[in-house]
Amino acid sequence: MSNLISRTITGVLFVACIVLGILGGPISFAAVFSIVTALTVWEFCQLANQHGGASVNAPLTTLGAIYLFAAVIFGSSDFMSPAHAKALGAGYILIIILLLVYELYARSETPFQNWAYAFAAQIYIALPFSLLGSLAFHPAAGFETGYASLLPLSVFIFIWTNDTGAYCVGSLLHKRFPAKLFPRISPKKSWVGSIGGGLLCLLAAWIMATLTDTMTIAVWMGFAMTVCVFGTWGDLVESLLKRQLGIKDSGHILPGHGGMLDRFDSSLMAIPASTLYFYLIF
């Protein structure tokens, strides 16, 4: 009961922070997700150092992630002059160079391993969160240029809808339809649960299309299925990472929910896929 209460309170606060951060406008959006980016990259570096046999420079890797996030956010918006946005981009390039040079002087026994994890943090974590900013300022059909909270918020709505549908349908029907989705990596995920999550996502997309006049039903449903499919893969990718490192949770920063990677695993693939989806159709 104590764990359930802790999990519920943490879950409510987590959802509230994400939703309010996105709906609060571009400043709160940038603030919340810059913190999320920094915490997730830092957690990833600690996992690499504690369980992956590496000695990654966590402060420099995390600083690089923040620079990348800021460069994309300000480069996609008009809150900063092009010259200042380029300066942020130049700062990020400098940090990447420093990550390489640092290993020349660190005398680490695992320099290539350190580079691999440091650059993986940039591609696997920092880039997706940065693209969430690009998605927020993407001039998709029906949206005025500038900050649009609906697209980034919808990514998380579809992820949470998919997770809820998969859990509920899988719990109810897994005995009748026991086929596993990916037993080698995630024994608990079933095909029937994934299908249930997908159908609930389509329902959510229909509701979004009905409540807003920004995009057609077809575009909304394509958006929902993109998040659903790639979000599931994102979950599996993080499960594979944890299996490789021999851990159950990525961290303990969120009581009852594990770490930052545990909470954002689906979004780390759903966000880039959604960004690509909108750039291809608009």
Phi, psi and omega in degrees: 000318179298318179294322179296316179297314179299316180296320181293313180298315179297318180297317180296314180295321179298310180297319180298317180297316181293311183294312181293325178297320180286314183286340184289350180114176186297327181290312179294325177300309180297320181294311183297313187277342170290321176293316178301316179300312182297314182295320182290317178294318178300316179299317179299317179296320179295322177297318179297320183283324184272329186235346184258005178069026181245174173222068183288142174283091186296315180300315182290321178295318179292319177299320177299319179298319179295319178297318179297315179300312181296320181297318180289317180301307184284334175287333180272343183248181178249024181280350182218147179294152178306324180296318180289323177296320177296324179297321176297317178299319178295322177298321179295317179299320179299318180295320177299317178297317180297325177298324178288312183294325182306320183292341177292332185250347184286339182057035177284151177277352182229057184297317181291326175295319179296315177299317183300314180290321181297316181283331174297322178299323179292317184280316186283328186242303186296317181297312178302315179295325176295320180291338173297323175294319177298322179294324181294333181250015180281128181281065179292162182304133178090349180254138174287155177296147185119194184285128178234107185286340188295320182293307178297324178295320181296326177304313182287325177300315180292323178296312180294323178296316179297316179297317180295313180297318180296318181293312184294310181293318179297320179294324183281324191242005186294332179288325180281325180235082189278359184302129183271145181286313183208072188298333181295329185249318183224088186298339184275342182280131181243159177295321182294323177294318179296320178295319178298319177296320178295318179294321178293327175296318179297321176297317178297322178295320178296319178296317179297319179293327180287322184278339181237160177243031185275321183219163179286165178299321181298317180294318179298317181292323175297320177299312182298316181290328175299313179296318183298309184292309183287331175295321177296317176298322178299319177298316181292323178299316180292325176297320178296319178300314181293324176296319179298321182274350179072039181233160179267314179239151180284342180183190183225021183290335180247100183308125180084351183236358180087219184256186180295318179297325179296327182272334185246011183302315181296320184291336183292342172250331181291323182294308178300320180295320179293320178299315178297320179303313182287327178288336179279326185264345180240000000 
